[in-house]
Amino acid sequence: MTNNSKHELDKIALYTEQGYTSNYKMENDFLLDIENDCKLEASEIIIDDEYRYEGMSNPSDSSILYVLRVPNKSKGTLLLPYGPSGDGELGWFMKEVSQNQHNKDKTKLNKT
C-alpha cells in the first residue's frame, strides 16, 4: 500500500487509464457493480491496491480508495469515507473482503 498522490481523483484517473472503469456501491449486503448491474459477494472480490487519505483541513475527513478486481467480471475503484461520516455497512463489507483475501493468501503460502 503506497500513497504518492495527495488527491483521490488523481489515483482514480490513473487506474481508470489502466482499465479499472467500474464503480461500486453497497446494496442489500452486496457490492453492486453499477455499470454491469452485477451483485458481488465479499468472497469474489480481490483488492489490488488501497490508498488512505486524510483531509487537509480536517484530519477526521478521511477516506480509503480501494482498487478492486473481480475475476471474469470487472475492475474498478471504490472510495470509502471513514471516520464520523463513514458508511459503516460498506466499511464492514470491505473488512470482510480484506479478511477473505488475507486468508486466501495464507492458504497459498501454506501450499508451497
C-alpha positions as a Markdown table, in Angstrom:
| # | Residue | x | y | z |
|---|---|---|---|---|
| 1 | Met | 0.0 | 0.0 | 0.0 |
| 2 | Thr | 1.5 | 3.3 | -1.1 |
| 3 | Asn | 0.4 | 6.8 | -1.3 |
| 4 | Asn | 2.3 | 9.2 | -3.5 |
| 5 | Ser | -0.7 | 11.4 | -4.5 |
| 6 | Lys | -2.5 | 13.8 | -2.2 |
| 7 | His | -5.8 | 13.5 | -4.0 |
| 8 | Glu | -8.1 | 10.5 | -4.6 |
| 9 | Leu | -9.1 | 11.8 | -8.0 |
| 10 | Asp | -5.6 | 11.6 | -9.3 |
| 11 | Lys | -5.3 | 7.9 | -8.4 |
| 12 | Ile | -8.8 | 7.1 | -9.7 |
| 13 | Ala | -7.8 | 8.7 | -13.1 |
| 14 | Leu | -4.6 | 6.7 | -13.1 |
| 15 | Tyr | -6.4 | 3.4 | -12.5 |
| 16 | Thr | -9.2 | 4.3 | -15.0 |
| 17 | Glu | -6.5 | 4.6 | -17.7 |
| 18 | Gln | -5.3 | 1.0 | -16.7 |
| 19 | Gly | -8.8 | -0.4 | -17.2 |
| 20 | Tyr | -10.3 | -0.1 | -13.7 |
| 21 | Thr | -13.5 | 1.5 | -15.0 |
| 22 | Ser | -16.3 | 0.0 | -12.9 |
| 23 | Asn | -17.8 | 1.9 | -10.0 |
| 24 | Tyr | -19.4 | 0.2 | -7.0 |
| 25 | Lys | -21.9 | 0.9 | -4.2 |
| 26 | Met | -23.5 | -1.1 | -1.4 |
| 27 | Glu | -26.9 | -2.5 | -1.9 |
| 28 | Asn | -28.7 | -5.1 | 0.3 |
| 29 | Asp | -25.5 | -6.6 | 1.7 |
| 30 | Phe | -23.8 | -6.9 | -1.7 |
| 31 | Leu | -21.4 | -4.7 | -3.5 |
| 32 | Leu | -23.2 | -3.6 | -6.7 |
| 33 | Asp | -21.2 | -3.0 | -9.9 |
| 34 | Ile | -23.1 | -0.1 | -11.2 |
| 35 | Glu | -22.1 | -0.3 | -14.8 |
| 36 | Asn | -22.9 | -4.1 | -15.1 |
| 37 | Asp | -25.7 | -4.2 | -12.6 |
| 38 | Cys | -23.9 | -7.2 | -11.0 |
| 39 | Lys | -24.2 | -8.1 | -7.3 |
| 40 | Leu | -20.9 | -9.2 | -5.8 |
| 41 | Glu | -20.1 | -11.1 | -2.6 |
| 42 | Ala | -17.1 | -10.3 | -0.5 |
| 43 | Ser | -15.5 | -13.7 | -1.4 |
| 44 | Glu | -15.4 | -12.8 | -5.1 |
| 45 | Ile | -13.5 | -9.5 | -4.7 |
| 46 | Ile | -9.8 | -9.0 | -4.9 |
| 47 | Ile | -8.1 | -5.8 | -3.6 |
| 48 | Asp | -5.3 | -5.0 | -6.0 |
| 49 | Asp | -4.3 | -1.9 | -4.0 |
| 50 | Glu | -5.5 | 0.6 | -1.5 |
| 51 | Tyr | -4.7 | 4.2 | -0.5 |
| 52 | Arg | -5.5 | 6.1 | 2.7 |
| 53 | Tyr | -6.2 | 9.8 | 2.6 |
| 54 | Glu | -6.7 | 12.3 | 5.4 |
| 55 | Gly | -8.5 | 15.6 | 4.8 |
| 56 | Met | -6.1 | 18.5 | 4.5 |
| 57 | Ser | -8.2 | 20.9 | 6.7 |
| 58 | Asn | -9.8 | 18.3 | 8.8 |
| 59 | Pro | -8.0 | 15.0 | 9.7 |
| 60 | Ser | -11.3 | 13.3 | 10.6 |
| 61 | Asp | -12.3 | 13.8 | 6.9 |
| 62 | Ser | -10.6 | 10.6 | 5.8 |
| 63 | Ser | -11.1 | 8.0 | 3.1 |
| 64 | Ile | -9.7 | 4.8 | 1.6 |
| 65 | Leu | -9.5 | 4.3 | -2.1 |
| 66 | Tyr | -9.8 | 0.6 | -3.0 |
| 67 | Val | -8.6 | -0.7 | -6.4 |
| 68 | Leu | -10.8 | -3.8 | -6.9 |
| 69 | Arg | -10.9 | -6.7 | -9.3 |
| 70 | Val | -13.5 | -9.4 | -9.7 |
| 71 | Pro | -12.1 | -12.1 | -12.0 |
| 72 | Asn | -14.0 | -12.5 | -15.2 |
| 73 | Lys | -16.4 | -9.7 | -14.2 |
| 74 | Ser | -15.0 | -6.3 | -13.6 |
| 75 | Lys | -12.2 | -4.0 | -12.4 |
| 76 | Gly | -12.8 | -0.6 | -10.7 |
| 77 | Thr | -12.3 | 1.7 | -7.8 |
| 78 | Leu | -14.3 | 2.3 | -4.6 |
| 79 | Leu | -13.9 | 5.3 | -2.4 |
| 80 | Leu | -14.8 | 4.7 | 1.2 |
| 81 | Pro | -15.1 | 7.6 | 3.6 |
| 82 | Tyr | -14.3 | 6.6 | 7.1 |
| 83 | Gly | -14.4 | 8.3 | 10.5 |
| 84 | Pro | -17.5 | 10.0 | 11.8 |
| 85 | Ser | -19.0 | 10.4 | 8.3 |
| 86 | Gly | -18.2 | 6.9 | 7.1 |
| 87 | Asp | -20.5 | 4.3 | 5.8 |
| 88 | Gly | -20.5 | 1.5 | 8.4 |
| 89 | Glu | -22.1 | -1.1 | 6.3 |
| 90 | Leu | -19.6 | -0.6 | 3.4 |
| 91 | Gly | -16.7 | -0.5 | 5.9 |
| 92 | Trp | -17.7 | -3.9 | 7.4 |
| 93 | Phe | -18.1 | -5.3 | 3.9 |
| 94 | Met | -14.7 | -4.2 | 2.9 |
| 95 | Lys | -13.2 | -5.6 | 6.1 |
| 96 | Glu | -14.7 | -8.9 | 5.2 |
| 97 | Val | -13.2 | -8.6 | 1.6 |
| 98 | Ser | -9.8 | -7.9 | 3.2 |
| 99 | Gln | -10.0 | -10.8 | 5.6 |
| 100 | Asn | -11.1 | -13.2 | 2.8 |
| 101 | Gln | -8.2 | -12.1 | 0.7 |
| 102 | His | -5.7 | -12.4 | 3.6 |
| 103 | Asn | -7.0 | -16.0 | 4.3 |
| 104 | Lys | -6.6 | -16.9 | 0.6 |
| 105 | Asp | -3.1 | -15.5 | 0.6 |
| 106 | Lys | -2.2 | -17.5 | 3.7 |
| 107 | Thr | -3.6 | -20.7 | 2.1 |
| 108 | Lys | -1.5 | -20.2 | -1.0 |
| 109 | Leu | 1.7 | -19.7 | 1.2 |
| 110 | Asn | 0.9 | -22.9 | 3.1 |
| 111 | Lys | 0.6 | -25.0 | -0.1 |
| 112 | Thr | 4.1 | -24.0 | -1.3 |
